[in-house]
């Protein structure tokens, strides 16, 4: 989604055919920031079907239970950092998924 849509987000969360989620945006460990001040609490989704992986590519400070903790079954395929996260951190994460050669990695990162 280019713009957050709560109903669409819930569709993905509750879709039993959706096996993984990548979440980019602004947030905290226990939620996703919506608009200027609202935090969508991941604890609202404790009854959602499990996902193979959840990748939280937003800031994850301030503690609490992450969506990875709540619905991800494969913690090795999931991703959750502690604290601040930048756009560049996310770019490097996706480059890493491509598994480029070390020569290509140097070119991509620079």
N, C-alpha and C positions, 0 to 999 in steps of 0.2 A: 504494500500500500504506500502510495506517496504521501497521503494525508491520513492521519489516524481516524479510524471509524470503529467505534466500540462494538457495534453489532457484527461487523466483519471480523474483528479480532476474536470475538467470542465464537464465531463460526469456525475459525481455524483451531481454536483451543479445544472445542468440543467435537470436531470432526474426527471420527475414528479412523478415517483413511489418511489423515494428515499424520505423518510419522515423525516430523521434526519441525522446529521453529527457529528462525533467525530473527532476533528482536534488536532493532537499531533505533536510537532516539536518545532521549534524556531520561535518566531515572536514578533509582537507588536500588540497593540489593533486593529489597522486598517489593518494588513496584516500578511502574513506568509513569513518567511525568506526562500529563495530558494538559495542554493549554498552559496557562501561566502559573497555576497553583495546585491543580488537582493531581493526586497520585492514585493511579489505578493499582490497588493492592493485589499482588499475586495470590494472596491467601484466599481470594474470592474463587479461585479455580481448583480448590482441593478435591472437588468431585469430578474433575475433567478426566477424560481418558488419558492414559499414560502415553508419552511420546518417546521415541527412541532417543532423541536428543533435543536439547534446548540450548541455544547460543544467545546469551545476553550481552550484546555489544553496546552497552551504555554504561555510564558510571554506576558502580555497585557499592557505594559506601553506605554508612549508617545502619548496617546490620539488618537482621530480620531474615525471614525465610524466602529464598529466591524461587523463581519458577523452575529452575534446574532442580532444586531440592524437592519441590512439590510434585512435578510430573515427569521428569526425565528418568528413563530406566538405564541408560548407558552414560555414566558420568565421564567415561573416557572420550566419547564423541561430543559431549556437551562442553560448553565453555562458560566460565564465570570468573571474572577477575575481581580483585579487591580494590576499591577506591576509584580514582579518576581514570577516565578512558578518553582518548582523543580520536579524531577522525583518522589520523595517521596510524594509530594502533589498529584500528579496524581495517585499514587498507593492508597493513602487513599481515593481519590475520587471514584475509582472503587470498593474498599472494601465497601464503603458506599452504593453503588448501590445494593450490595448483602444483605444489611440489616442484618448483623450477630448479634448474641446475644452479650451482653456486654462481656461475658467470652471469646467468640471466637474472638471478636474485639481486646481484649488485646493480645491474642496469635498472631493474624495476624499482628498487628502493631509492636510488639516487634520482 
